[in-house]
């Protein structure tokens, strides 16, 4: 066995020890984080006043209780930290950091951030558990997430408002066909001339009804007010959904769409509604930029690919007039007569909430490209889906 | 004038084309359909009687542009436009450009077919007038220069006496050329002559 004492500092004098203990006790008693010492059987040996205050028990009541009494799902089993490891960790401490939920004496749940450090006490592997109440932080996060969600929803309704005419056209086309097929059949039937045409007309009526309901489903899915929730999303599906919505606008302005998307792209962990909103905004901006130029080359290139880091890159490139002067991401900045200048600032906010950034640059051969990245979903949850 | 009228249908949506064709055929009408204005123009024979039914909002050449193109080439074919929601201003432009009508999609069969019949009737009337005018022109071409000179003056209401004085010939000579001219034109009254003369001047 290697001589471990070699790495220790010189033995302390009694006075020094006393001072050190006093110092540590002052910290132990006054720190706002709760500190629990847990033995190898997972029972509480000791706790500081912050624990008493947080959970509403006295130290006396807690001593000897299993740690799960306070934190029901606590993973602090001393056996999880092999004794051998604990021995070397007198200086290099293994720590385990995670979030959990605690239950107070009045039965209230509180969100906790827990740090576990193994120590060696009287020849036994024990643990020191640091407990931090994070309810305020979680509350603040929820508030800002809700606010973003509200903004995304109003942004979405505003975009749809602008798209009313083209969406109505998309619905009107199949309805026109259905009505005409049905009325034609009725007329032929009354004249006793309906024979070969009926089968085709009915097939078409069914087909066109499906077409109309697909449009309305896309619309309904888009307009819904979902919870702000991150889930595993195929970014290429988002692209296709949004392209469906703006299909008429693309056609109307004779814009060719080139999709350079990787089929085996990993799922991204995002708020789908919000990302749809970003994509819709960017694509509609691109359409408007291209429509505003009288150019022959009218292309919208959409690229998605996996980056070397844990991100998927999304690029939207247009052949419009390029970026205008000024900060396009500034609030109330707009080059459109009816624009409110809220689209891009909101998009950037959403992308930043996803841990990346939305940027834009002019292309060398004209037009502009917007890009952003989205976090790849960790593999574990992908397999559990 | 025995050629059957055709409805020329231009819409980029195959389902709309197919369903409107069935509707028109249920009325016993002859239909030719095209997916784009360009396709229609490349096959278009202005001599064929019939009317045009076109979507206003089409990719490529739009309904309005198609109308401008036809008007620019002196084609008088009556046009009926179909519009979607929110394109009233374009529809108004189409009407100002001489379209017979516009209908909002989805169109009701009765309304649609009656408007198509109106457009076809307009086309038939236009062709009849055109034919009559051509015939009249041919008849005018048979007049001698002297006859033409005198007929032209009669047509705008000059009396024989005035014509005789101005041309320095006898009233009897005027009367002779005038009656020969009227016979060649197969017209009996000055009123008829004046009407055809005005038509030919436009």
Interface residues (C-beta under 8 A of the other chain):
Chain A: X164 X165 X168 X169 X172 X173 X174 X175 X176 X177 X178 X179 X180 X181 X183 X184 X185 X186 X187 X188 X191 X193 X197 X200 X201 X204 X207 X208 X211 X251 X252 X254
Chain B: X13 X15 X16 X18 X19 X20 X22 X23 X25 X26 X27 X57 X59 X60 X82 X84 X85 X86 X87 X105 X106 X107 X108 X109 X112
